[in-house]
């Protein structure tokens, strides 16, 4: 048996949420992690917005203060970072440190060599798809009714953790930007929380894929699906079926690749999993 967890997450209305009863993601200010930053708000007023680089971030009101919940890219440099806190025409800088983290190394053998070294036509497709995927993952919506209680989207074994430094057929590739859950082909994939399907498609590397907007810059992605059972624009609730586990795209066997994007940074899904619950091997 393995463990999986639930967590209540946060949004802001329209730019923050009063979420004193909710538990924050795990504070882990590392590349691929999440930084929880207590805001020095002016006169204890809510900020108009908080920006990290080019993207707005989540702001949550605790009982006595506001916090920014910042997603940190895997490629982030170590050392001092800052968020910009806006109050009308005033801008306040708040700094935090990004610390180092050692991720494991993983070597995989891919039988379809084009999935490791694409040809010229493949690269044209990949370039187009990369733009489309990027647009979905940085999606922002001002949904006022966001539920942030996430569960694992399928039952299975966590076969590859977030952040692994990967080698395909002995060739280095980008670090793993999600969590892989190994399961039999056809196993249900469900939505971990309410949201709206903002894109679906069959991608060269990702295979059959679904993107869900949960509101306020939090987007989840589900890859390598055998079947997609939702359409763009569908509203889904926690536990609603999205499709089935498969082995489409670049894979070594049937599994679900699950990514969490926060302010357009791919972050470790495990940081949002909180209360224990049993999953099936």
C-alpha positions in Angstrom: 0.0 0.0 0.0 1.1 3.6 -0.5 -0.1 6.8 1.0 -1.7 9.7 -0.6 -3.0 12.9 0.8 -5.5 15.7 0.5 -5.0 19.4 1.1 -7.2 22.5 1.0 -5.6 25.2 -1.1 -6.2 28.9 -1.6 -7.4 31.5 -4.0 -8.0 35.3 -3.7 -11.3 37.1 -4.4 -10.8 38.6 -6.9 -7.1 38.7 -6.0 -7.1 36.9 -2.6 -9.2 34.6 -0.5 -10.1 34.8 3.2 -8.9 31.3 4.1 -8.0 31.3 7.8 -9.5 27.8 8.2 -7.5 26.3 5.4 -4.1 24.7 5.6 -1.3 26.0 3.4 0.8 23.9 1.0 4.1 22.8 2.6 6.6 25.6 2.8 9.5 24.4 0.7 11.5 27.4 -0.9 13.6 25.3 -3.3 13.6 25.0 -7.1 10.3 23.2 -7.9 8.9 24.1 -4.5 6.5 26.6 -2.9 7.4 29.6 -0.7 4.9 30.9 1.8 5.6 34.5 2.4 4.0 36.6 5.2 3.2 39.9 3.7 3.9 43.2 5.6 0.6 44.7 4.5 0.1 48.5 4.8 -2.4 49.2 7.6 -3.3 45.5 7.5 -5.1 46.1 4.2 -5.2 43.5 1.5 -2.8 44.2 -1.4 -4.2 44.9 -4.8 -2.0 42.2 -6.2 1.3 40.4 -5.7 3.7 39.6 -8.6 6.6 37.2 -8.8 8.4 37.9 -12.0 5.9 38.3 -14.8 3.0 36.4 -13.0 0.5 37.2 -10.3 0.6 34.8 -7.3 -1.9 33.5 -4.8 -2.6 35.6 -1.7 -4.4 34.1 1.3 -5.7 35.9 4.4 -4.7 34.2 7.7 -6.4 35.2 10.9 -4.0 38.1 11.5 -2.1 38.6 8.2 -1.9 37.9 4.5 0.5 35.4 2.9 1.7 35.0 -0.7 1.9 31.4 -2.0 4.6 31.4 -4.6 5.5 28.6 -7.1 9.2 28.4 -7.8 10.5 27.1 -11.1 12.8 24.1 -11.2 15.3 26.3 -13.1 15.3 29.0 -10.5 18.6 30.3 -9.3 19.6 29.9 -5.7 19.7 32.9 -3.4 17.6 35.9 -2.9 14.3 36.3 -4.7 11.5 38.9 -4.3 7.9 39.5 -4.8 6.3 42.9 -5.6 3.3 43.8 -3.4 1.0 46.5 -5.0 -1.1 48.9 -3.0 -2.6 51.4 -5.4 0.4 53.4 -6.8 2.7 52.0 -4.1 5.0 49.0 -4.6 6.6 47.1 -1.8 9.3 44.5 -2.2 9.5 41.4 0.0 12.4 39.1 -0.3 12.9 35.4 0.3 15.6 32.9 -0.3 15.6 29.9 -2.6 17.6 27.0 -1.2 19.2 24.1 -2.9 17.6 20.6 -3.1 19.2 17.4 -4.4 16.8 15.5 -6.7 17.4 11.9 -7.7 18.8 10.8 -11.1 16.7 8.5 -13.2 17.7 6.5 -16.3 15.0 5.3 -18.7 15.1 3.3 -22.0 12.7 4.4 -24.7 12.1 1.9 -27.5 10.7 4.5 -29.9 13.9 6.4 -30.7 12.0 9.3 -32.3 10.6 10.1 -28.9 14.2 10.8 -27.8 15.6 12.2 -31.0 12.7 13.6 -33.0 13.0 14.1 -36.8 12.5 17.5 -38.6 8.7 17.0 -39.0 8.4 15.9 -35.4 10.2 19.1 -34.3 7.7 21.3 -36.2 4.9 19.6 -34.3 6.7 19.8 -31.0 7.3 23.6 -31.4 3.6 24.2 -32.1 2.6 22.0 -29.2 5.0 23.6 -26.8 3.4 27.0 -27.4 -0.1 25.6 -26.8 0.9 23.7 -23.6 2.6 26.8 -22.3 -0.6 28.9 -22.9 -2.6 26.4 -20.9 -0.2 26.1 -18.0 0.0 29.9 -17.4 -3.8 30.3 -17.7 -5.3 32.7 -15.1 -9.0 33.0 -14.2 -10.8 35.2 -11.5 -13.1 32.4 -10.4 -14.7 33.5 -7.1 -15.7 30.0 -6.0 -12.5 27.8 -5.8 -12.3 24.6 -3.8 -8.7 23.6 -3.1 -9.0 20.2 -1.6 -6.8 18.0 -3.8 -6.5 14.2 -3.9 -4.4 12.0 -6.1 -6.1 11.7 -9.5 -5.7 8.0 -9.9 -5.1 4.9 -7.7 -1.7 3.4 -8.2 2.0 3.4 -7.3 4.1 6.5 -7.4 6.6 5.3 -9.9 8.6 8.5 -10.5 8.9 11.5 -8.3 9.0 15.2 -9.2 12.3 16.8 -10.1 14.2 13.7 -11.1 17.2 14.4 -13.3 16.4 12.3 -16.3 18.4 10.4 -18.9 16.6 8.9 -21.9 18.7 6.2 -23.7 21.7 7.7 -21.8 21.0 11.2 -23.1 20.3 14.0 -20.6 16.9 15.7 -20.7 15.0 18.2 -18.7 14.1 17.3 -15.0 10.8 15.6 -14.4 8.1 18.3 -13.9 5.4 16.1 -12.4 4.5 13.0 -10.5 4.1 9.7 -12.3 1.6 7.2 -10.9 1.9 3.7 -12.3 -1.4 2.0 -12.9 -3.0 -0.6 -15.2 -4.3 0.7 -18.6 -7.9 1.7 -18.2 -7.7 2.8 -14.6 -9.9 5.8 -13.9 -8.4 9.3 -13.8 -10.5 11.7 -11.8 -10.4 15.4 -11.1 -8.8 16.1 -7.7 -10.9 19.3 -7.2 -13.5 21.3 -9.0 -12.4 23.1 -12.1 -12.9 23.8 -15.8 -11.3 21.9 -18.7 -9.4 24.5 -20.6 -7.7 22.2 -23.2 -7.3 18.6 -24.3 -5.3 17.1 -27.1 -2.9 14.4 -28.4 0.7 15.7 -28.0 4.0 14.2 -29.3 5.6 13.7 -25.9 2.6 14.0 -23.5 0.2 11.8 -25.5 -3.5 12.3 -24.7 -3.6 15.2 -22.3 -6.2 17.2 -20.2 -5.6 20.6 -18.6 -7.9 21.8 -15.8 -8.1 25.4 -14.5 -8.8 25.4 -10.7 -8.8 29.1 -10.6 -6.3 31.9 -9.6 -3.3 30.6 -11.5 -3.5 27.0 -10.4 -3.6 24.6 -13.3 -3.2 20.8 -13.3 -2.2 18.6 -16.3 -2.8 14.9 -16.9 -0.7 13.1 -19.6 -0.4 9.7 -21.4 -4.1 9.0 -21.1 -5.6 6.1 -23.0 -9.0 7.8 -23.3 -10.3 11.3 -22.7 -13.8 11.6 -21.4 -14.2 15.4 -21.1 -14.3 18.3 -23.5 -13.0 21.9 -23.4 -15.4 24.0 -21.3 -16.7 21.1 -19.2 -17.0 21.9 -15.5 -15.8 19.0 -13.3 -16.2 18.3 -9.6 -13.9 16.4 -7.3 -14.0 12.7 -8.3 -15.5 13.3 -11.8 -13.9 11.0 -14.4 -11.5 12.7 -16.8 -10.5 9.5 -18.7 -8.3 6.5 -18.3 -4.7 5.7 -17.7 -2.8 4.8 -20.8 0.7 4.8 -22.4 0.4 7.4 -25.2 3.3 9.7 -26.0 6.8 9.1 -24.6 6.4 6.3 -22.1 8.0 3.1 -20.8 4.6 1.7 -19.6 1.1 2.6 -18.6 1.0 5.5 -16.1 -0.4 8.9 -15.4 1.9 11.9 -15.4 0.3 14.6 -13.2 1.7 18.1 -13.1 0.7 21.1 -10.9 1.4 24.6 -12.2 1.3 27.6 -9.9 1.9 31.1 -11.3 3.3 29.3 -14.4 5.9 27.4 -12.3 5.8 23.6 -12.3 5.9 22.6 -8.7 6.0 19.4 -6.7 2.4 18.0 -6.4 3.4 16.3 -3.1 3.5 19.7 -1.4 -0.2 20.0 -1.9 -1.1 16.5 -0.6 -1.9 16.7 3.1 -4.3 14.3 4.8 -3.4 10.6 4.6 -5.5 8.2 2.6 -4.8 4.7 1.3 -4.2 4.1 -2.4 -4.1 0.7 -4.1 -0.8 -0.6 -5.5 
